[in-house]
Amino acid sequence: MATAGSYTITRQATDQYDFSNPGDPVLGTQVYFTTGDGNSGSVFVPQARYGITLVRELVAAAAKELDGIGRLAGDYS
């Protein structure tokens, strides 16, 4: 298992489409990961920008956010 503050790529799904911009679908890869805290997530990487550097940046940012939110605690009273 990964340590806190880290992530592991668990799967990649190529030939995926992002339809968030109506009328302009984007072909890319969905990259799935698990964080050191045990949270799971994914990021979409457009095919035209797919590469180690961008994937590393996107996954690291998403993993940090997931673990940060996963560690939230507080009162709601």
N, C-alpha and C positions, 0 to 999 in steps of 0.2 A: 504494500500500500504506500502511496505517496505521503510525504510529510506535509505538515501545515505550511502554507505559503507556496505550494507547488501545484502542478496539474499533470495529468497524463492524457494524451489523446487516445480515445478508445475506439473510434470508428470514423470513417469518412464516407459520405454518400455523394458520389459525383453525379453529374447530369441532373441537377436539381434546379428548379426555377423559383425566383423570388417575384411575387406578384404585388408587392407593396406599392409600386407605382403603376396605377391602372393604365393599361394600354402599352406598357413598356416592360414586359417581363425580362428578367436578367438571368442568364444561365450561370451556374456556379456550383460550388461544393459546400455541403453542410458538414461541418467538422464538430464532432462530439467529443466531450472531455469529462473527466472526473477530477475534482480538486482534492488536495490533501486532507481537507476537512470532510470529504465524502459527498460533497454536493456534485450534481451532474448538470451539464448544460451543453449548449451548442452555439456556434456562430455560423453565419452564412458568409461565404467568401466568393465574390464575383469571379468568374473564370478568367476574365481579362487581368485580374490582379492577384490571382492565386499563386502563392509562393511561400517559402519558409518564413521569410521576414514578416510579411503581413499576417500570416496565420499566427505566428508567435505573438505578435502585438495584440491582435484581436482576442485570442484565447486568454492571454495573460490578464488583459483588462477585464474580460468577462468573469474569469475565475476569481480575481481579486474582489470584484463586486459581489459575486455569489457568496463567497466566504464571509465577507464583511457583513452582509445582510443576514447570513445564517448565524452570526454570532451576536446579533442584536438581542438585548434584554432590557427590560425596564418595567415601570409601573404604568398602568392604564387607569388607575383609580383617581 
